[in-house]
Amino acid sequence: MTDNKPDKKLTSRDRQAIETKKKIYDTAVRLLSEKGYDNTSIDDICNASGVAKGSFYHYFKKKSDIIVKTYNDVDERISQEFKSLPPDTTIFEKIVYAPMFQARYAIEKGLNYTTQIYKQQIDTENAFFASVTRAFITFIREAIQEGQDQGLIRTDMTADELSKLVVSYSRGITYDWCLQDGNYDLVDRMDKAMRMMVHSFMI
């Protein structure tokens, strides 16, 4: 989880705030993984992290904001990594980068927490999760548009339409991994699926 303020020297208060928010978030992720979303209360999170309830509400308006923070974390990390891709990265590699990151991140967070994330996407307000302005989706769309501009990718569908197919497919694979209790290699499955799909976009 990244909360560092860029281009600004952090004060001791800034560092303490970052550490407190991280402690709350990390504790919440652990409890949600162990007990499930519905069985974990804000009081549970505060007690386990050793912070006052007011501190929780200072950083998070409600429990579901923990899930939103996870998606913000995904977008921030993808943004950082995407900017560091080598100049010779191919269009194909750019398109599949976000779905492959999604698979690796799911493994990093663990099956239980990833399952809770998907459950909450359905059970709570999901405008943020489905937003087409998220970095995760934007990078895919921009890579496809770049490929179309270079004459490498089909143009009978727009970059927006093709990117939505990629996102739907990658979400479906991750959901299936949760449904199957993580009984296969998610990264390997995502890689094979994305290669098959994106190759069908290429001219």
Stockholm file with secondary structure:
# STOCKHOLM 1.0

chainA/1-203         MTDNKPDKKLTSRDRQAIETKKKIYDTAVRLLSEKGYDNTSIDDICNASGVAKGSFYHYFKKKSDIIVKTYNDVDERISQEFKSLPPDTTIFEKIVYAPMFQARYAIEKGLNYTTQIYKQQIDTENAFFASVTRAFITFIREAIQEGQDQGLIRTDMTADELSKLVVSYSRGITYDWCLQDGNYDLVDRMDKAMRMMVHSFMI
#=GR chainA/1-203 SS CCCCCTTSCCCHHHHHHHHHHHHHHHHHHHHHHHHCSTTCCHHHHHHHHTCCHHHHHHHCSSTTHHHHHHHHHHHHHHHHHHHTSCTTCCHHHHHHHHHHHHHHHHHHHCHHHHHHHHHHHHHSCCHHHHCTTSHHHHHHHHHHHHHHHTTCBCCSSCHHHHHHHHHHHHHHHHHHHHHTTTCSCHHHHHHHHHHHHHHTTBC
#=GC SS_cons         CCCCCTTSCCCHHHHHHHHHHHHHHHHHHHHHHHHCSTTCCHHHHHHHHTCCHHHHHHHCSSTTHHHHHHHHHHHHHHHHHHHTSCTTCCHHHHHHHHHHHHHHHHHHHCHHHHHHHHHHHHHSCCHHHHCTTSHHHHHHHHHHHHHHHTTCBCCSSCHHHHHHHHHHHHHHHHHHHHHTTTCSCHHHHHHHHHHHHHHTTBC
//
